[in-house]
Amino acid sequence: MDQFPHQGGELLVGGVPLSRLTARVGQTPYYAYDRSLLRHRVASLRAALPATVKLHYAMKANPMPALVGFVAGLVDGVDVASAGELAVALDAGADPREISFAGPGKQAAELRQAVAAGVLVNIESFREVGELRSISDQLGVPARVAVRVNPDFELKGSGMRMGGGPKQFGVDAEQVPGLLAAIATAGLAFEGFHLFAGSQNLKAESICEAQRKSYELALRLAADAPMPVKFLNLGGGFGIPYFPGETPLDLAPIGDNLHQLVRQAARDLPEASLVVELGRYIVGESGVYVCRVVDRKVSRGQIFLVTDGGLHHHLSASGNFGQVIRKNYPVAIGNRMGDSATELVSVVGPLCTPLDLLADRMALPVAEVGDLVVVYQSGAYGASASPQAFLGHPAVREVLL
Ligand SMILES: *Cc1c(COP(=O)(O)O)cnc(C)c1O
């Protein structure tokens, strides 16, 4: 993977050779994230998208506090999905005016924390309006709210669909006029709309289409809004390549499309800022997962490298986080980069389940016990998205370089 160079057979992460980095971390397995890659990624987004489009980081992709603090300084806002994430975002120094809180089933206590912090709450049910009304009365500040709309379309070709049809996310577009009336009656501070149609998409044209449809739907719904739209969050869904044959997303057409929507919005919704919210695209390619080979076995002719890492730290790479057909993430032997002699091996973890698979029959340099296995594209949906307590192995470490 080009984003991580190597030198003398060692992968470099943040410029540090992997064996040295492992000694510094003090254990395997660990995740390592590279600040310079995060900075470059945000810079390339800024270069491609209109300057007036706000870039938000959806921190559920990687909630490591140090990383959130670093990314918060690069983007315009942070999107949180729980009071726990809200606390991390606030500690990270994110501006409460640019934090939004989305997610189904927000509890009264979480909503209270959000209103007190002054962040924007993306309302996802009629119940939330009632909760927010009494919280606003108690605290003496009107809750800042947007409506998360479950659109009547989906993001085509997404890894995960999160809009269109019956969904637990947002309020169906048909019900939004009624919800807007309830918000007005409750005296909440309405600020806009949030639409999120899907995730992990590599087709620029599908993303552009979803953005256009989101814009048009929001414009129709704005006719019933009690106050002018200030925020129009068009979602994200920008994907990264994980598997052979996948190519990086082309940002240029998405930038062109957003330029057009910015021009339309200046006319139709003059007070509105357009927002895109990205998780995986910002952090995914900046991180690696590193574990150590603890055993090498041959079973009926097939070679297994057994490592101290696995699905308990990296559920996504094992293929058990939403994949329909399991495919291998890109994997390397991080202390044998560039070795030309390869063999076909399976890399597995220490858990007592055949699901604990990091690479299935992959050509890798001939590895021995003690070598370091690297899983690329591991900056998003890693440590926090994995069942770490499963089987009672030690927790994974995370380091930001
Ligand atoms: C998960 C999520 C995101 C981030 O998705 P990525 O694929 O990581 O970019 C953005 N917005 C909402 C509402 C989400 O639930």
PDBQT file of the ligand as one rigid body, heavy atoms in Angstrom, charges set to zero:
ROOT
HETATM    1  C1  LIG A 501     -21.614   5.869  10.386  1.00  0.00    +0.000 C 
HETATM    2  C2  LIG A 501     -22.093   7.173   9.965  1.00  0.00    +0.000 A 
HETATM    3  C3  LIG A 501     -21.254   8.015   9.229  1.00  0.00    +0.000 A 
HETATM    4  C4  LIG A 501     -19.872   7.638   8.802  1.00  0.00    +0.000 C 
HETATM    5  O1  LIG A 501     -19.875   6.658   7.817  1.00  0.00    +0.000 OA
HETATM    6  P1  LIG A 501     -18.500   6.344   7.052  1.00  0.00    +0.000 P 
HETATM    7  O2  LIG A 501     -18.825   5.249   6.128  1.00  0.00    +0.000 OA
HETATM    8  O3  LIG A 501     -17.519   5.927   8.114  1.00  0.00    +0.000 OA
HETATM    9  O4  LIG A 501     -18.058   7.582   6.393  1.00  0.00    +0.000 OA
HETATM   10  C5  LIG A 501     -21.737   9.247   8.875  1.00  0.00    +0.000 A 
HETATM   11  N1  LIG A 501     -22.978   9.635   9.235  1.00  0.00    +0.000 NA
HETATM   12  C6  LIG A 501     -23.805   8.856   9.948  1.00  0.00    +0.000 A 
HETATM   13  C7  LIG A 501     -25.150   9.352  10.298  1.00  0.00    +0.000 C 
HETATM   14  C8  LIG A 501     -23.395   7.599  10.338  1.00  0.00    +0.000 A 
HETATM   15  O5  LIG A 501     -24.227   6.828  11.028  1.00  0.00    +0.000 OA
ENDROOT
TORSDOF 0
